Structure formats: C-alpha cells, structure tokens
Amino acid sequence: MKQLIECVPNFSEGRNLEIIKQITDEIEKSEGVMLLDVDPGFSTNRTVVTFVGTPDEVVETAFKVIKKAQELIDMRHHSGDHPRFGATDVCPLVPVSNITMEETVVYARKLAEKVGKELHIPVFCYEYAAFTEVRRNLANVRAGEYEKLKERIASDLWKPDFGPSQFDDRVAKSGATAIGARDFLIAVNFNLNTTSTRRANAIAFDVREKGRAKREGHPITGKILKDKDGNTVMIPGTLKGTKAIGWFIKEYGIAQVSMNITDSKQTPLHVAFEEISAKAAARGVRVTGAEIVGLVPKKTLIDAGRYYLAKQQRSLGIEDAEIIKIAVKSMGLDDLKSFNPEEKVIEYLLAKSETSDKLMDLSCHAFANETASESPAPGGGSVSAYVGALGVALGTMVANLSAHKPGWDERWEEFSHWAEKGQQIKEELLWLVEEDTRAFNKIIEAFGLPSGSEQEKIEKNRAIQDATQYAIDIPYKTLLASFKIFELCEAMVKTGNPNSISDAGVGALCARASMRGAYLNMKINATSLEDKKLSKQLLAEAEEYLKKAEKIEATLMEEVMKIIEK
C-alpha cells in the first residue's frame, strides 16, 4: 500500500499573487505529489499551501518550494498580522496513510538537514520532530519573531538544529524556518438546532481542551478567578487535543460549534461528535450533523464507520466504501450539503489525479477480454492472484452472512473478526494482481536495456536477474496469501451459516487453484535465475505449502459434501 504524507508550508507572502504562483508552480510540476489547496491572506501577509504525496517526493518538493521562497521573499521588508520569522515560516509534515509518526519524523529531520546545509537557512525542528521538549511548541521556537532572530540564533539556548547561527545577509533575507512532524488537523463544524451563539459557545467551552474560565459564584457572571501568578484559572474541557468556539452561520441560519481537532489520536472525529452531542443534549440542544472543512484522511472516516457498525453489532468486514457511507450517515456529514468522499478524502483525491491503467479498474468483462488478447500481460500470475481474491471474497461473504443470521446475534463479533481477516487477504491479493503484471513488465524493460559495452552487459544482466527474482517473489507472495484463505474457509465450513457452506467450499477450491497457478509462475521464472540455490529453496518451500493445501482442501471437501448430503 502506498505511503502518503501531507505537507503544509506557510509562506510569508499573502499579497503578491505572482510570487505565490511561482512557489506553487514548483509543486505542480513535481511528480509524485498533488497540490491540494492554496490559501493566501492579505492582512496576515501569509499563504498556507497544502500538498500531498509519497514521502521522498514530498521531501524533495518541500525543499524546492523552500528554495523558491528564499529566492523571492525578503524578510527585511515583511510585515503582517500573523507571527512569523522566515520566508518559509513553518513546514510541517503530516502522516496521512500507511506511515507512522516515527517514520514521518525521520523525513522531517532529513528535510531540515538538507535545507540547513544546502540553502544556508537556520532550521528549528518542532512538534514530534523536535530534539528537545522546549522546542516541541512552535510558539517557543518562534518567540520574538523575525525581529529577535539575530540574537536568538547566536545564543546557546536557541542555536538552530541545522544551518547557520550567524545572522549574515542571506539569513537576514530568508529568516529561519521551523520544520516539523505533526498530526493531521481536522477542521469540523457541528450543526446545532439552535440560532443561539451563546449556547453554541457554552457547548464549545464544555468540550474544548482549554475549557472555560473558573468564576467565583455564578458560572457566567461571577468574577474570574486568578492564580497566585495572576493567570486565569481554567476548568478544562472533556476533549484533549481540540480547540472550539461557537458561532452563528447566516448562510445556513443555524449556530455551530466550530472545532479544530489537533490530535485525532486522543480525540477521533466520531468521539468528538458523540461528546458534543451529549453536551448539547444536556443543554436542550441537538446536533443535527457535521460539516468537514477542507480534506480528511481516509482513516478518520474508516474509524468512525467501524465505531458505528460496532454499536449496531454489525460486521466490520465490509469494503471501505460501505464503511465510509456508514460514517457519513451516522455523523450527518451530508446534513447541509452533499458529501462526496471522492472530493473530501485525501487518498481518493490523490488517486483520482493519477492516470493509470489498473487492471482492477476494469470490469469483469474487460478483464477477461484483456487477458484473452494478444498482450502477454495480464498472464497466469495475475489471474492466479485474482482467483485467490475471489476465493477469499466468498469466505468473507459467508462470514458476513453468518454475522447477520437471525438468532446468531450474540456471535456477530466472532464472524466480524473473520470477515475483517478476509478483507485484509483480499486487498493483498488484489494488489498482487497488479504487481504480477508490473513484475513481468520489469523483465521486459530489463531485456530492453543496451548491451553495447562490457559494462552495459554487466548492468543489463544484473537488471534481468533482479527482475527475475522479483517475478518469483510476487507469485510466492500470492501462494502464501492464498494459503491463508483455508483458515477462513475452514472456519466457515465448520461454524458458519450452513446455508452458505457450498460458497465456503468454492472459496477453498479457488484458494488451491490460486496456489497452484502461482507455483507454476514461480517455477517457469526460476529457470532463468542464476542463483539456483535460492530458486531451489523457494520452490521447495512452495511445494510444502501446496502439500498442506491439498490435505486441507480434501478434508474440507469431505466435510462440505457431508453437510450438503444430510
């Protein structure tokens, strides 16, 4: 699965649109990334840009835009309402899909080092990428702003993590940059069945992490209490990692609680929705829905959909599109206007922008026609993986039917577990359908390399051997993935809905066919591998799995026939 990182650089220019355009052009002409949003502000004299892509490409593109901003923006002449200390003021990286925060920190520090070393810009690492606790907070890093930068970078306490600590002419022009790794910020408005801003604010204060000021006597009109240092004493809200306020939206004629979820690990979207609904109900107000502002990671909606499915005691082992549909309806994301996941989910938006000829985007009819054509791919490897995907889909279907079987309500979690496992295997095999064809294409590309000189011959042979190895590894992965199907099908034959036992049996037959097909592809590619010891080892391992599969299949077929013939 593809790893995705979001990058949200803030540039100290919000008035000269030509400068902004030159900076964002660097993103639009970069491969592997997609420009999602450009938000200039005149009074702040600041532009927030959002783009997303694969990690290495995001780091490379971020470097390009920081370099371009360094060329075009002179901090010696900058002024605006927003705190700032550099041309590229901040540049956070945000893990979006299939990547951990720890991995993202590595990329952020890699970018910071490159910017400091190659662009001669003082760089401070903040949030999760910070090297010390005091530098986690951006406000600490940027204290004094550009005007205090000269003395701060020369001090022992605030020497930059990377780049120069002398305030020369280049630094005077570029200022400093804060590069970090942080969680995705989810901006969401909760719709209320009231026009009262005061009530919306009260609900916001109930839940936001900061909470509300503590008062003496009356909770609204009483005197605000101060601590011994003169700071306002606060009553914390119930939701960590959130900021919120109430307001009235004239366009819709309703009040809303407007919230930024800055830490979705502590407070997922669905948890915020449930808590605000509870606090609103306690004040005689109802949440009618929610409005996501901007984009949202797929995981946010998947987690929400799974939460509401579990509350309904329904199987979680269904496709992502259906899970997202449950999330949309459960939180009323389409309350004020339509909610199209293709336009709101980062991963879908990025995939939509990519031009590709994916086999899995074809209809069943088109896939069969493409296989039957004179083109050598897709071939037996891709078809084997697809047969395995169909087999596990059948086992998953039986699990879902069993989870919903009348009278079996208390067993829904048991079958949901199996259905989820089946979905994971299915996704792996569908990926292998595409990857087997890519593996074949790698071999073709390797054979097409030049071989005029002795060095070119050596490099060509190495490329052929690497591609051949990969063309063995992929069907081996198909064989292993399909072997996992037997556990699911066996469980469904023995404990699943007896009315669907033949489907579980067919799933097992598909699993073995997929394994045998994958083995044939391993064997034919192994003949071209020079490392005979390795090829012999892999084929021997595959043969052991095949023997186990044959025994399991035979036992399962006997069981299926007994139940059918009763």
Sequence and secondary structure as in RCSB ss.txt:
>XXXX:A:sequence
MKQLIECVPNFSEGRNLEIIKQITDEIEKSEGVMLLDVDPGFSTNRTVVTFVGTPDEVVETAFKVIKKAQELIDM
RHHSGDHPRFGATDVCPLVPVSNITMEETVVYARKLAEKVGKELHIPVFCYEYAAFTEVRRNLANVRAGEYEKLK
ERIASDLWKPDFGPSQFDDRVAKSGATAIGARDFLIAVNFNLNTTSTRRANAIAFDVREKGRAKREGHPITGKIL
KDKDGNTVMIPGTLKGTKAIGWFIKEYGIAQVSMNITDSKQTPLHVAFEEISAKAAARGVRVTGAEIVGLVPKKT
LIDAGRYYLAKQQRSLGIEDAEIIKIAVKSMGLDDLKSFNPEEKVIEYLLAKSETSDKLMDLSCHAFANETASES
PAPGGGSVSAYVGALGVALGTMVANLSAHKPGWDERWEEFSHWAEKGQQIKEELLWLVEEDTRAFNKIIEAFGLP
SGSEQEKIEKNRAIQDATQYAIDIPYKTLLASFKIFELCEAMVKTGNPNSISDAGVGALCARASMRGAYLNMKIN
ATSLEDKKLSKQLLAEAEEYLKKAEKIEATLMEEVMKIIEK
>XXXX:A:secstr
   EEEE  EES SS HHHHHHHHHHHHTSTTEEEEEEEEETTTTEEEEEEEE HHHHHHHHHHHHHHHHHH  G
GG   SS   BSEEEEEEEEEES  HHHHHHHHHHHHHHHHHHH   EEEEETT SSGGGTSHHHHTTTTGGGHH
HHHTSSTT  SBS  S  HHHHHHB EEEEE    EEEEEEES   HHHHHHHHHHHSTT EE EESSTTTSEE 
B TTS B EE  S TTEEEEEEEETTTTEEEEEEEES TTTS HHHHHHHHHHHHHHTT  EEEEEEES B HHH
HHHHHHHHHHHTT  S S HHHHHHHHHHHTTTTSSS   HHHHBHHHHHHHH     GGGS HHHHHHHHHSSS
  S HHHHHHHHHHHHHHHHHHHHHHHHT TT GGGHHHHHHHHHHHHHHHHHHHHHHHHHHHHHHHHHHHHTS 
 SSHHHHHHHHHHHHHHHHHHHHHHHHHHHHHHTHHHHHHHHHHHS GGGHHHHHHHHHHHHHHHHHHHHHHHHH
HTT S HHHHHHHHHHHHHHHHHHHHHHHHHHHHHHHHHT 
